Amino acid sequence: MSKYCLSKSRVMKTLCGIYIINNIDIFNFKASRKNQITYHHIIEVIDLEALGFPTKKTVENGLAITRNGHIYLHLIEDYAPDIFYHLNKIILLITKERRLPTLEERSLIQIFLEAFEYRMQEYYKIEPVLLKREPNNFIKK
């Protein structure tokens, strides 16, 4: 497990083992002391509560991403639900199969992030730390 994981739980150990490679999350954010790995609910707690389902953190309903990735994903959800919808489709696929995104899926993720950034240029200043991601070619095929 990554030394930058906020939680030492069994669920987070499992999720980090699946979704974090070389301390980099699926959005290409590098984990660090300032950008630790967090748990992201695929189905939000409020929706689970409304359906009467348990809200505890599980492998099936979770994704390990960095703090910056988490903040950025929710920013996209709030300001560009259409882009979030497409990102979430990839997230749902990889979490269902419990695997890292393929290089093609990573490329799509980056395209969606860049589309969001382009759209927000006129409306919302995105924190520079959220624009700093690792290149997409850090993983060997």
C-alpha positions in Angstrom: 0.0 0.0 0.0 1.1 3.5 -0.7 2.6 5.5 2.1 0.4 8.4 1.0 -2.9 6.6 1.7 -5.0 8.4 4.4 -6.6 5.2 5.7 -4.9 2.0 6.6 -8.2 0.0 6.4 -8.5 -3.3 4.5 -10.8 -1.6 2.0 -8.3 1.2 1.2 -5.4 -1.3 1.0 -7.3 -3.2 -1.6 -8.4 -0.1 -3.5 -4.9 1.3 -3.5 -3.6 -2.0 -4.8 -6.0 -1.9 -7.7 -6.2 1.8 -8.7 -2.9 3.4 -7.7 0.2 2.6 -9.7 3.6 4.2 -9.0 1.7 6.6 -6.6 -0.4 7.9 -9.5 -4.2 7.8 -9.6 -6.4 7.3 -12.6 -6.5 11.0 -13.3 -2.7 11.1 -13.4 -2.3 13.0 -10.2 0.8 12.0 -8.2 0.2 11.2 -4.6 2.4 13.0 -2.0 2.3 14.1 1.6 0.2 17.1 0.5 -1.9 15.1 -2.0 -2.8 12.0 -0.1 -4.9 9.1 -1.4 -8.6 9.2 -0.4 -11.7 7.1 -0.8 -14.3 8.1 -3.4 -17.8 6.7 -3.2 -19.0 5.7 -6.6 -22.6 5.9 -5.5 -22.8 8.9 -3.1 -23.6 8.4 0.5 -26.8 10.6 0.3 -28.1 8.4 -2.6 -27.3 5.2 -0.6 -29.1 6.6 2.4 -32.1 7.5 0.2 -32.2 3.9 -1.1 -31.8 2.4 2.4 -28.5 0.8 1.6 -25.5 0.7 4.0 -23.2 3.7 3.6 -20.0 2.1 4.8 -16.9 2.2 2.6 -16.6 -0.9 0.4 -14.4 -2.1 -2.4 -17.5 -2.5 -4.6 -18.5 1.1 -4.2 -15.1 2.7 -3.9 -12.2 4.2 -5.9 -8.8 5.2 -4.5 -7.8 8.6 -5.9 -5.7 11.4 -4.7 -7.1 14.4 -2.8 -6.6 16.6 -5.9 -8.3 14.0 -8.1 -11.2 13.8 -5.7 -11.6 17.6 -5.5 -11.3 17.8 -9.3 -13.9 15.1 -9.9 -16.4 16.8 -7.7 -15.6 20.2 -9.3 -16.4 18.6 -12.7 -19.6 17.1 -11.3 -20.7 20.5 -10.1 -19.8 22.6 -13.1 -20.0 20.2 -16.0 -22.4 17.3 -15.3 -22.2 16.2 -19.0 -18.4 15.6 -18.7 -18.8 14.1 -15.3 -21.3 11.6 -16.8 -18.7 10.4 -19.3 -15.9 10.2 -16.7 -18.2 8.3 -14.4 -19.0 5.8 -17.2 -15.2 4.9 -17.3 -15.1 4.8 -13.5 -18.1 2.5 -13.3 -16.5 0.2 -15.9 -13.1 -0.1 -14.2 -14.6 -0.4 -10.7 -16.9 -3.1 -11.9 -13.9 -5.0 -13.4 -11.6 -3.9 -10.5 -8.8 -2.9 -12.7 -6.8 0.2 -13.8 -7.9 2.1 -16.9 -6.3 1.0 -20.1 -4.0 3.5 -21.9 -7.0 4.3 -24.2 -9.3 4.9 -21.2 -6.6 7.1 -19.6 -6.4 9.1 -22.8 -10.1 9.6 -22.8 -10.0 10.6 -19.1 -7.4 13.2 -20.0 -9.5 14.5 -23.0 -12.5 14.9 -20.6 -10.3 16.8 -18.1 -8.9 19.1 -20.9 -12.5 19.7 -22.2 -13.6 20.7 -18.8 -10.5 23.0 -18.4 -11.2 24.6 -21.8 -14.9 25.1 -21.0 -14.0 26.7 -17.6 -11.5 29.2 -19.0 -14.2 31.9 -19.3 -16.2 31.1 -16.2 -14.1 29.6 -13.4 -10.5 29.8 -12.4 -9.3 26.3 -11.6 -6.6 26.1 -9.0 -3.2 25.6 -10.7 -2.5 22.5 -8.5 -5.4 20.8 -10.1 -3.9 21.4 -13.6 -0.7 19.7 -12.7 -0.9 16.0 -13.8 1.7 13.4 -14.7 2.1 12.7 -18.5 -0.1 9.8 -19.7 2.9 7.7 -20.8 4.3 6.9 -17.3 2.9 3.3 -17.5 4.7 0.7 -19.6 2.5 -1.2 -21.9 
